[in-house]
């Protein structure tokens, strides 16, 4: 029997690989001859960097870069010299996780540090760079990143603009003559799970800026800045940026990575599945055991379990979902295509117990599954 273990993390409790190790140990105790393949997954959000490192078998690169407010910090990314591939999480340089909530101020924040990490990876020889753009603290439409790469973002006096969201309306031209000479030789893949346009009521500022510290006045100003800057982008890159799905992701980094990097926007789970060679690896499997912290209606909106189901259903492989909690009607998992479900909260005394002892409870429900279904 062949079983694939393909979970996401249980946030703040178990990593995807820890999940795999626990379930593998239990199944092999009951059925020692089972063929088990560990393929932990992620959807491009927090924790993706550990999963990518598992597949790329690269090393962690430490680099000094600018944080969202131009302060020098140490950041890390993954680089595999073997296949010249880097994985960069925007949040490591330009993310809210670097700040206290009282510091959130996206109109004055920059993506410069993300660009500096990209430059470092290019200089190390990267030919493919995968970028996760979740968790940003910025709304600068990527002009900080572009500045690091040699684009000159200029005002009406041909002076360089400080690359922050508050200055977007001051930009009058983009000089591309000093762009990094190796930039065009790099294949950029961008993990992007939102479809928001750049500006307007569904755009970057109105939908996301408030949670990054913007006041109502700031939001109006930022949205106007995005509109004004879009005219410059349209002229320089001969594109209608407002028609690009995902342009407004991460404060405009969606469109910035597509234009300044010539990047391709893809759902995060699909990118990780590609890195894992997932669809080939699962051939001939009897079960795929997946999981995440909570199984609910959001699961089918680009989350890891949805990605697993897409592949499993196409290959007629049964799917079991082991989760921290399940918030669905009894028949909904079956409607999604899930053949077996169980949750840590079915065994724990309460939420605190489930978080503290999730590994132990995962072992219990794994054994129950193995004895019942294998």
C-alpha positions as CSV (number, residue, x, y, z in Angstrom):
1,X,0.0,0.0,0.0
2,X,1.2,3.5,-0.9
3,X,0.3,6.5,1.3
4,X,1.2,10.1,0.6
5,X,1.5,12.5,3.6
6,X,0.8,16.0,2.3
7,X,-0.2,18.4,5.1
8,X,0.1,22.1,5.7
9,X,1.3,23.2,9.1
10,X,-0.9,23.4,12.2
11,X,-0.3,27.1,12.9
12,X,1.7,27.6,16.2
13,X,1.7,23.9,17.0
14,X,3.1,21.5,14.3
15,X,5.1,22.1,11.1
16,X,4.1,20.1,8.1
17,X,7.2,17.8,8.4
18,X,6.4,17.2,12.1
19,X,2.9,16.1,11.1
20,X,4.4,13.8,8.5
21,X,6.8,12.2,11.0
22,X,4.1,11.6,13.6
23,X,1.7,10.0,11.1
24,X,4.4,7.9,9.5
25,X,5.6,6.5,12.8
26,X,2.1,5.4,13.8
27,X,1.2,3.8,10.4
28,X,4.4,1.9,10.3
29,X,3.9,0.6,13.8
30,X,0.6,-0.9,12.7
31,X,1.5,-1.8,9.1
32,X,5.3,-2.0,8.7
33,X,5.3,-2.7,5.0
34,X,3.4,0.4,4.0
35,X,5.1,2.6,1.4
36,X,5.0,6.1,2.8
37,X,6.1,9.3,1.0
38,X,6.3,12.6,2.8
39,X,5.4,15.6,0.7
40,X,4.6,18.5,3.1
41,X,2.9,21.4,1.4
42,X,2.2,25.1,2.0
43,X,0.0,27.7,0.3
44,X,2.6,30.5,0.1
45,X,1.8,32.0,3.5
46,X,3.7,31.8,6.8
47,X,5.8,28.6,7.0
48,X,6.3,28.2,3.3
49,X,10.0,28.8,3.5
50,X,10.5,25.7,5.6
51,X,8.6,23.6,3.1
52,X,10.6,25.0,0.1
53,X,13.8,24.3,2.0
54,X,12.8,20.7,2.4
55,X,12.5,20.2,-1.4
56,X,15.3,22.5,-2.7
57,X,17.7,21.2,-0.1
58,X,19.3,24.6,-0.2
59,X,21.0,26.6,2.5
60,X,19.8,29.6,4.4
61,X,21.4,32.8,3.2
62,X,21.8,35.7,5.7
63,X,21.8,39.2,4.3
64,X,21.7,42.7,5.7
65,X,18.8,44.7,4.2
66,X,16.4,47.6,4.9
67,X,13.3,46.8,6.9
68,X,10.0,48.6,6.0
69,X,11.2,51.8,7.6
70,X,14.8,51.9,6.2
71,X,16.5,50.4,9.2
72,X,19.2,47.8,8.6
73,X,18.3,44.3,9.8
74,X,19.4,40.7,9.1
75,X,17.1,38.7,6.9
76,X,17.2,35.2,5.4
77,X,16.2,33.4,2.2
78,X,16.8,30.0,0.8
79,X,19.3,29.3,-2.0
80,X,20.0,26.1,-3.8
81,X,23.3,26.3,-5.7
82,X,22.6,22.8,-7.2
83,X,19.7,24.1,-9.3
84,X,20.4,27.9,-9.0
85,X,17.0,28.5,-7.4
86,X,16.2,31.0,-4.6
87,X,13.1,31.3,-2.5
88,X,12.4,34.7,-0.9
89,X,9.6,35.6,1.4
90,X,8.7,39.2,1.1
91,X,7.6,39.2,4.8
92,X,11.3,38.6,5.8
93,X,12.2,42.0,4.7
94,X,9.0,44.0,4.2
95,X,6.5,42.3,6.4
96,X,4.2,43.2,9.3
97,X,5.9,40.4,11.3
98,X,8.9,42.6,11.7
99,X,6.8,45.3,13.4
100,X,4.7,45.9,16.5
101,X,1.1,46.7,15.7
102,X,1.7,50.2,17.0
103,X,4.4,50.7,14.3
104,X,2.2,49.8,11.3
105,X,2.2,52.7,8.9
106,X,2.1,51.4,5.3
107,X,2.1,54.9,3.7
108,X,5.7,55.3,4.9
109,X,6.8,51.7,4.4
110,X,9.0,50.4,1.6
111,X,9.7,47.2,-0.2
112,X,13.4,48.2,-0.7
113,X,14.6,45.3,1.5
114,X,12.8,42.7,-0.6
115,X,14.6,44.1,-3.7
116,X,17.9,43.9,-1.9
117,X,17.3,40.2,-1.2
118,X,16.5,39.7,-4.9
119,X,19.8,41.4,-5.8
120,X,21.7,39.3,-3.5
121,X,20.2,36.1,-4.9
122,X,20.9,37.3,-8.5
123,X,24.5,38.0,-7.6
124,X,24.9,34.5,-6.1
125,X,23.9,33.1,-9.5
126,X,20.1,32.4,-9.1
127,X,18.4,31.7,-12.4
128,X,15.0,31.0,-10.9
129,X,13.6,33.1,-8.0
130,X,10.4,32.2,-6.3
131,X,8.8,35.0,-4.2
132,X,6.1,34.7,-1.6
133,X,4.4,38.1,-1.3
134,X,2.1,37.5,1.7
135,X,2.2,39.4,5.0
136,X,3.5,42.7,3.6
137,X,3.6,45.9,5.7
138,X,3.7,48.1,2.5
139,X,1.6,49.9,0.0
140,X,4.4,51.3,-2.2
141,X,3.4,49.4,-5.4
142,X,6.9,47.8,-5.4
143,X,8.9,51.0,-6.1
144,X,11.2,50.1,-3.2
145,X,12.0,46.8,-4.7
146,X,12.4,48.4,-8.1
147,X,14.8,51.0,-6.7
148,X,17.0,48.2,-5.3
149,X,17.1,46.6,-8.7
150,X,18.3,49.8,-10.4
151,X,15.1,51.3,-11.7
152,X,15.2,55.1,-11.1
153,X,11.8,56.3,-9.9
154,X,11.8,60.1,-10.6
155,X,9.7,63.1,-9.8
156,X,8.9,66.1,-12.0
157,X,12.5,67.5,-11.4
158,X,14.1,64.2,-12.4
159,X,15.0,63.6,-8.7
160,X,14.8,60.2,-7.2
161,X,11.6,59.7,-5.2
162,X,11.9,58.1,-1.7
163,X,10.3,54.7,-2.4
164,X,7.2,54.8,-0.1
165,X,3.5,54.7,-0.7
166,X,3.0,58.3,0.3
167,X,5.1,59.4,-2.7
168,X,3.3,57.5,-5.5
169,X,1.5,60.6,-6.8
170,X,4.9,62.4,-7.1
171,X,6.3,60.0,-9.6
172,X,6.5,61.3,-13.2
173,X,8.9,58.9,-14.9
174,X,10.8,55.7,-14.6
175,X,14.4,55.5,-15.9
176,X,15.3,51.9,-16.8
177,X,18.8,52.5,-18.1
178,X,20.6,51.3,-15.0
179,X,18.6,48.2,-14.2
180,X,20.6,45.2,-12.9
181,X,22.2,43.7,-16.0
182,X,21.3,40.1,-15.0
183,X,17.7,40.8,-14.1
184,X,16.3,39.8,-17.5
185,X,18.0,36.4,-17.4
186,X,16.2,35.3,-14.2
187,X,12.8,33.5,-14.2
188,X,10.6,34.9,-11.5
189,X,7.7,33.0,-10.1
190,X,5.4,34.8,-7.7
191,X,3.1,33.1,-5.1
192,X,-0.1,35.2,-5.3
193,X,-3.4,34.0,-4.0
194,X,-5.5,37.2,-4.4
195,X,-7.2,38.6,-7.5
196,X,-7.6,42.2,-6.3
197,X,-7.1,45.0,-8.9
198,X,-4.5,47.6,-8.2
199,X,-6.8,50.5,-7.1
200,X,-10.5,51.2,-6.5
201,X,-12.8,49.9,-3.8
202,X,-11.5,46.3,-4.3
203,X,-7.9,47.5,-4.7
204,X,-4.7,47.3,-2.6
205,X,-5.4,50.4,-0.4
206,X,-9.1,50.1,0.3
207,X,-9.0,46.3,1.0
208,X,-5.7,45.9,2.8
209,X,-4.2,49.2,4.0
210,X,-6.3,49.6,7.1
211,X,-4.8,46.4,8.6
212,X,-1.4,47.8,7.9
213,X,-1.9,51.0,9.9
214,X,-3.6,53.3,7.4
215,X,-6.2,55.8,8.4
216,X,-9.3,56.6,6.3
217,X,-7.4,59.7,5.0
218,X,-4.3,57.6,4.3
219,X,-6.4,55.1,2.3
220,X,-7.8,57.8,0.0
221,X,-4.3,59.2,-0.5
222,X,-2.8,55.8,-1.2
223,X,-5.5,54.8,-3.6
224,X,-5.0,58.0,-5.5
225,X,-1.3,57.4,-5.6
226,X,-1.9,53.9,-7.1
227,X,-4.1,55.4,-9.7
228,X,-1.6,58.1,-10.6
229,X,1.3,55.7,-10.7
230,X,-0.7,53.3,-12.8
231,X,-0.7,55.9,-15.6
232,X,3.1,55.9,-15.5
233,X,3.3,52.1,-15.5
234,X,0.8,51.9,-18.4
235,X,3.0,54.2,-20.5
236,X,6.4,52.6,-19.6
237,X,5.2,49.0,-20.0
238,X,2.4,49.4,-22.5
239,X,-0.1,47.6,-20.3
240,X,-3.5,48.3,-18.7
241,X,-2.4,47.5,-15.1
242,X,-6.0,47.7,-13.8
243,X,-7.0,44.7,-15.9
244,X,-4.3,42.5,-14.3
245,X,-5.8,40.1,-11.7
246,X,-3.8,40.2,-8.5
247,X,-2.2,43.5,-9.3
248,X,-3.2,44.8,-5.9
249,X,-1.7,42.0,-3.9
250,X,0.7,43.0,-1.2
251,X,0.2,46.7,-1.6
252,X,0.8,46.6,-5.3
253,X,3.6,44.1,-5.4
254,X,1.4,41.9,-7.6
255,X,1.8,44.3,-10.5
256,X,5.3,45.3,-9.5
257,X,6.6,41.8,-9.7
258,X,5.0,41.2,-13.1
259,X,6.3,44.4,-14.6
260,X,9.6,45.2,-12.9
261,X,10.6,41.5,-12.7
262,X,8.7,40.1,-15.7
263,X,7.4,37.6,-13.1
264,X,4.5,35.1,-13.4
265,X,1.8,35.2,-10.7
266,X,0.6,31.8,-9.6
267,X,-1.4,30.4,-6.7
268,X,0.9,29.6,-3.8
269,X,-0.2,26.0,-3.4
270,X,0.4,25.3,-7.1
271,X,3.9,26.7,-7.0
272,X,4.7,24.5,-4.0
273,X,3.2,21.4,-5.7
274,X,5.3,22.1,-8.7
275,X,8.5,22.3,-6.6
276,X,7.5,19.0,-5.0
277,X,6.8,17.4,-8.3
278,X,3.6,16.5,-6.6
279,X,1.4,15.1,-9.4
280,X,4.1,12.7,-10.5
281,X,5.0,11.6,-7.0
282,X,1.5,10.6,-6.0
283,X,1.0,8.2,-8.9
284,X,-0.3,4.9,-7.7
285,X,-1.1,6.0,-4.2
286,X,-4.0,4.4,-2.3
287,X,-4.5,7.4,0.1
288,X,-3.3,10.9,0.5
289,X,-3.4,12.1,4.1
290,X,-3.5,15.9,4.2
291,X,-4.3,18.4,6.9
292,X,-4.2,21.9,8.3
293,X,-5.1,23.8,11.4
294,X,-8.7,24.3,10.5
295,X,-11.0,22.7,7.9
296,X,-13.7,25.2,7.0
297,X,-15.3,27.0,4.0
298,X,-12.1,29.0,3.4
299,X,-10.3,25.7,2.8
300,X,-11.5,25.6,-0.8
301,X,-10.3,29.1,-1.6
302,X,-6.7,28.3,-2.6
303,X,-5.6,26.5,0.6
304,X,-3.4,23.5,0.7
305,X,-6.2,20.9,1.1
306,X,-7.9,22.2,-2.0
307,X,-4.6,21.8,-3.9
308,X,-4.3,18.2,-2.7
309,X,-7.9,17.5,-3.7
310,X,-7.4,18.9,-7.2
311,X,-4.6,16.4,-7.8
312,X,-6.2,13.5,-5.9
313,X,-9.6,13.6,-7.6
314,X,-7.9,13.8,-11.0
315,X,-6.0,10.6,-10.2
316,X,-8.9,8.9,-8.3
317,X,-6.9,8.7,-5.0
318,X,-8.8,8.7,-1.7
319,X,-8.1,11.6,0.6
320,X,-8.1,11.8,4.4
321,X,-7.9,15.1,6.2
322,X,-6.5,15.3,9.7
323,X,-7.0,18.8,11.1
324,X,-6.8,20.7,14.3
325,X,-10.5,21.6,14.1
326,X,-13.3,21.1,11.6
327,X,-15.9,23.8,11.1
328,X,-18.2,22.3,8.5
329,X,-21.5,20.6,8.2
330,X,-21.3,16.8,8.4
331,X,-21.6,16.2,4.7
332,X,-19.5,19.1,3.4
333,X,-16.1,17.3,3.5
334,X,-17.6,14.6,1.4
335,X,-19.0,17.2,-1.0
336,X,-15.5,18.6,-1.3
337,X,-14.2,15.1,-2.2
338,X,-12.7,14.2,1.2
339,X,-13.2,10.5,2.0
340,X,-12.2,10.6,5.7
341,X,-11.9,13.4,8.3
342,X,-10.9,13.7,11.9
343,X,-9.8,16.5,14.2
344,X,-7.5,17.0,17.2
345,X,-10.4,18.8,19.0
346,X,-12.4,15.5,18.9
347,X,-9.9,14.1,21.4
348,X,-8.6,17.2,23.4
349,X,-10.3,18.5,26.5
350,X,-10.4,22.1,25.1
351,X,-8.6,24.4,22.7
352,X,-5.6,25.0,25.0
353,X,-5.1,21.2,25.5
354,X,-5.4,20.7,21.7
355,X,-2.7,23.3,21.0
356,X,-0.4,22.0,23.8
357,X,-0.7,18.3,22.9
358,X,-1.5,18.4,19.2
359,X,1.2,15.9,18.4
360,X,-0.1,13.3,20.8
361,X,-3.6,13.7,19.6
362,X,-2.5,13.5,16.0
363,X,-0.9,10.2,16.8
364,X,-4.2,8.9,18.3
365,X,-6.3,9.9,15.4
366,X,-3.7,8.5,13.0
367,X,-3.8,5.1,14.7
368,X,-7.6,5.1,14.6
369,X,-7.5,5.8,10.9
370,X,-4.9,3.2,10.2
371,X,-6.8,0.4,12.0
372,X,-10.1,1.4,10.5
373,X,-9.2,2.1,6.8
374,X,-5.8,0.5,5.9
